[in-house]
Amino acid sequence: MSNDEVIFPDDSKKVFRPVGLWGEQWVYSFPNGYGASVVSFFRDGPGKDPYELGVLHEGLLCYDTPLTDDVIGNLTREEVQGLLEKIAALPAVGNQEKQKEKDHG
């Protein structure tokens, strides 16, 4: 595994996969039902921000979170770490629905 791997606390589950000949992928999942797919491509070369992050919900790409509506590219390790922390802090979807009902009911 690469020395550039993004580290996250033990409350996440993480799976590592090679991506073709030129990349690596880490898939994170958190107790709130969200997760992230983090991909790094070596072909981008030195000096590039090599990470791309997609938010997952129940294992599928999710395009409607408060954090982003798309996959985010050109990220540094620190930016990925910050996004992982924000994803882990998102309320579980069931909790979001309860809060909406409370706010409108």
C-alpha positions in Angstrom: 0.0 0.0 0.0 1.2 3.5 -0.8 2.8 5.8 1.8 0.4 8.5 0.6 -2.6 6.5 1.9 -5.1 8.6 3.7 -5.6 7.4 7.2 -8.9 7.6 9.0 -10.1 6.5 12.5 -11.2 3.0 13.3 -14.9 3.7 13.2 -14.7 3.4 9.4 -14.3 0.3 7.3 -11.8 0.6 4.5 -11.1 -1.6 1.4 -8.1 -1.2 -0.8 -8.1 -2.1 -4.5 -5.7 -1.5 -7.4 -7.2 0.4 -10.3 -5.7 -0.8 -13.5 -1.9 -0.4 -13.8 -1.9 3.2 -12.8 -4.0 3.8 -9.7 -5.2 2.8 -6.3 -8.7 3.0 -4.7 -9.7 3.1 -1.1 -13.4 2.6 -0.3 -14.4 3.9 3.1 -17.8 3.3 4.9 -19.0 4.9 8.0 -21.7 4.0 10.6 -24.0 6.8 9.2 -24.5 4.9 5.9 -22.2 7.2 4.0 -18.8 6.5 2.7 -16.3 7.6 0.1 -14.4 6.2 -2.9 -10.9 7.8 -3.0 -8.9 7.1 -6.1 -5.3 8.1 -6.8 -3.8 7.9 -10.3 0.0 7.7 -10.5 0.1 8.9 -14.1 -0.7 12.5 -13.1 3.0 12.9 -12.1 4.8 14.7 -9.4 3.5 18.0 -8.2 -0.1 17.1 -9.1 -2.9 16.7 -6.5 -3.5 13.1 -7.2 -6.7 12.3 -5.4 -10.3 12.0 -6.6 -13.2 11.5 -4.1 -16.8 10.4 -4.6 -19.3 10.4 -1.8 -21.1 7.0 -1.4 -24.4 6.2 0.3 -25.0 2.6 1.0 -22.2 1.7 -1.3 -23.4 3.7 -4.4 -22.2 7.1 -5.6 -24.3 9.8 -4.1 -24.8 13.2 -5.9 -27.1 15.0 -3.4 -25.2 15.6 -0.2 -24.6 19.0 1.4 -20.8 18.5 0.6 -21.0 18.0 -3.1 -23.1 17.1 -6.1 -20.3 15.4 -8.1 -17.0 13.6 -7.8 -14.3 16.0 -6.7 -10.9 15.8 -8.3 -7.4 17.3 -7.9 -7.4 17.0 -4.2 -4.5 16.9 -1.8 -4.2 14.3 0.9 -5.2 16.9 3.5 -8.3 17.9 1.5 -9.3 14.2 1.3 -8.8 13.8 5.0 -11.0 16.9 5.7 -13.8 15.6 3.3 -13.7 12.1 5.0 -14.2 13.7 8.3 -17.2 15.7 7.0 -18.7 12.7 5.4 -18.4 10.7 8.6 -20.1 13.6 10.4 -23.2 13.7 8.0 -26.4 12.7 9.8 -27.7 9.3 8.8 -30.4 9.6 6.1 -33.1 8.4 8.5 -32.1 11.1 10.9 -32.3 13.7 8.1 -35.8 12.7 7.3 -36.9 12.9 10.9 -35.3 16.4 11.2 -37.2 17.5 8.1 -40.5 16.3 9.5 -39.7 18.0 12.9 -38.9 21.3 11.1 -42.0 21.2 8.9 -44.4 19.5 11.3 
